[in-house]
Amino acid sequence: MTAVLPWITLAVCLAITLARIPSAWRGENREVFYVFALISLSIFISIEAPYLVIDGWFGGMNICNLVLRFLLYGTFYFMGIKIATAFGSPSAVRAIKGPLGITAALLVGALTIYFFIITDTQGSSAGMSGLHWGPSLEAYAFMGRLYPGFVAACLVPAIWRTVMSTAPILLRIASALLLLGLSLLLLSQLFPLIPFSEAWLRVLINYSAATFTAIGLAGIWFSKSVARRKQRLSA
């Protein structure tokens, strides 16, 4: 199941990305297309087969994992601002792109590089699961979860308000799926409590978070398209 789940997640994200192409071509909300494209690329790089090939180009030292980390940081930064704006949460926008958010991004980025440098990363391994897990590698993995978790925490209150509001049911369902994806992302902060013998649970949480987040975002886009169509018909 855990071997198939990454490919299922990739297929979902790619399908949503392709569905956004016509709108992006017309110049409508291109940022959403870019976000889905970045999510799809991140999922692709994280899968073992392409990861090993790409990391081999970098010398087999898991530099591909470092690239993936920063790709995810950038994805969550832009996605966070877009979602916060869509849900009408100026406080979340300020938290992500203001002094606090920028400081968090820079600090996490610097520490990610530092812990990577001081860790023996020789030998390609998707998720770096085949390496010896010492304190520096644990800290590196924690940094990789921390910034996405920070962005998710900024977004959860505004999304929760929409889920509990009297907004159209389609929008509320999509928001609930997005909320579930971000909540799973917050749950990933507890990975150190999961023993390595149950590593499949980490994979399940990670890819489920990505899948529900992508489906939730796509559902919000679809619900707003339906709402605009109804307005045109009733005008």
N, C-alpha and C positions, 0 to 999 in steps of 0.2 A: 504493500500500500504506500509506504513512504517513498519508494522508488518511482511510483507512478504519479504521486501528488504534485511534484514540481512541474512535470510536463502538463498536467491538467491545468495548473495555475498559469503556466505560460500560454497555453492554448486560449484560456479565458481572456487574459490580458491582450494577446495579439488580436483576438476577434474584436474586442472593444476598440483597440487602436485602429484597426482597419475600418471599423464602422464610423469612426470619427473623421476619416479622410475627406469625404465629400464636404462636410461642414468646414473643416480647416481650409480646404481648397477655396471655398467661398469667402474665407476670411472671418468666419464666425467662431469666436472662442478658441482660437488656435492654441492658447495656453493649455487647455484641457487635452488636446491631442498630444502636445509635447510631454505632458505629465504621464499619460498612458504609454507613450513611446519609451520614456525613461524607465517606467516600472517594468515594461516588457523586457527591455535590455538588461535590467538588473536581475530579473528572474532567470533570463537565459544564461547570464554569466555565472549565476550561482549553481547551475545544474552541473553535475560531475563531469559528463562527457565534454561539453564545450569548455568548462573551466580548465580541465587538464590540458586541452589543446592550447588555449590562450595563454595559460600560465607557462606552458613550455616555451612560448615565444619570449617570455621574460626571464628565462633561465631556470624555471622550476623552483622558485623560492617563494611562492605564494604572493608575489607582487600583485597578481590578479585580484587577490582578496582585498588588498589595500585599495586598489582602484575601485573595486566594488563598494567598499565602505564609503568612499567619497562620492561615488555616483549616487548612493542612497541618501547621503547627507543633502546633496543638492536637490534630489527629487523631493525629499520631505520639506525642504525649505520652500520651494516653489509651490508644491502641492498644499502645504499648510497655509500659505498666504491666500491661495486661490479659494480653498475651502472656507477659511475664516471670513473672507470677503463675501462669498456666496451666502453664508449663513448670517450675514449682518452682525459680525462680532468685531468691532473696532479694537476691543481689549485684546483679543486673540491675535489680531494683525500686529498690534504694537508689541505684544509679547514675543512674537516670532521675528519681526524685522526691526524691532527697536533695540536699544542698547543691551537689554537683558538677553534677547535672542541672538544677537550678533556676537556678544561675549561668549555665550554658551557654545555657539557654532565654532568660533575660533579656538576656544579652549579644548573642546572635544577633538577638533581636527589636529591640533598640535600634540595632544596626548596620544591620539591614535598613531601618529607617525612615530612618536617617541617609543611607545611600547612595541611597535612593530620592529623598530631598529634594534632594540635590546633583546629581542626574542630570536631564538634559532628557528628560522622558518624554512630551512632547506628541506626539499621534498614536497612536490605538489600534492595537495590534498584538499578536495572541496570542503569548505567549511573549516579547514585546517584541523579536521577531526583526527587525522593520522599523526599529528605532531604530539610531542610530550607536553602535557598541560601543566605548566608551572604558573607562578604568580603573574609574570609579565604577560603571558598569553591570556590568562583569565582577565587581566585588566584591559587588554586589547579588545577582547570580545565584549567586555562590559561597555567600553566606549562606543562600540558599534551599535549597541542597543540603546545607549543613553540619549543621544540626540533625537532619533526617531521617537523615542518615548516622551521626550520633552515636548516635541511638536504635537504628539497625540494628546498629551495632557492639556495643552493649550486649547485644543479643538473640542474635546469631549463636552464641556458645559454647554456650548452653543448648539451642538448637534442634539444633545439631550433635550434642550428646550424645544427644538423643532419636533422631535419624536413625541413629546408630551403635549404638543400644541393642537390647535384645531385646523392645521394645514391640511391640504388634500391628502387623502389616504395613500396615494402612490408615492408622494414625496415623503410621507412619514415612514413608509415601509423601507424605501431606499435609504433614508437617514438612519433607520434602525440597523440596517445591514452595514452601513459605514461605521456606525457606532460600535457594532460587534467587532469589526475588523480592527479598529483602533484600540478597543478594550483588550483584544488578544495581544496586540502589540505591547500594551502596558503590562500584561501578564508575563511577557517574555523577560521582563526585568527580573523575574524570580528564577530564571534558568539555573543559577548556581545551586538552587535547592533540589534540582532534578538530577538524580544520579546518572552517570554515564551509561549504566546498564539499561536505562530508559530513554536513551537519546532519541528514539523515534518520536517521543512526545514533543521534543523541541522542534523537530522537523514539521510535525503536524501543526503545532501552534504557529510557526513562522509562515508556512505556506497558506494556512487557513486565514491568517491575518491579511496576507496579500490578496487572496481571492475575494474575501468579503469586502475589503476596502475598495477593490476595483469594481466589483459588482455594485456596491453602494454608490460609488461615484457615477457609474454609468446609469444607474437607476434615477439619480437626481437629474442628470442631463436629460434623460428620457421624459421624466415627469414634467420638467419645465417646457420641453418641446410640446408635450400634450396640452399643457396649460395655455401656451401661446396659440396653438392651433384652435382651441376652443374659443379663445378671445376673438380670433379672426372670424370664426364662423358666426359668433354672436353679434359681431359689429354690424 
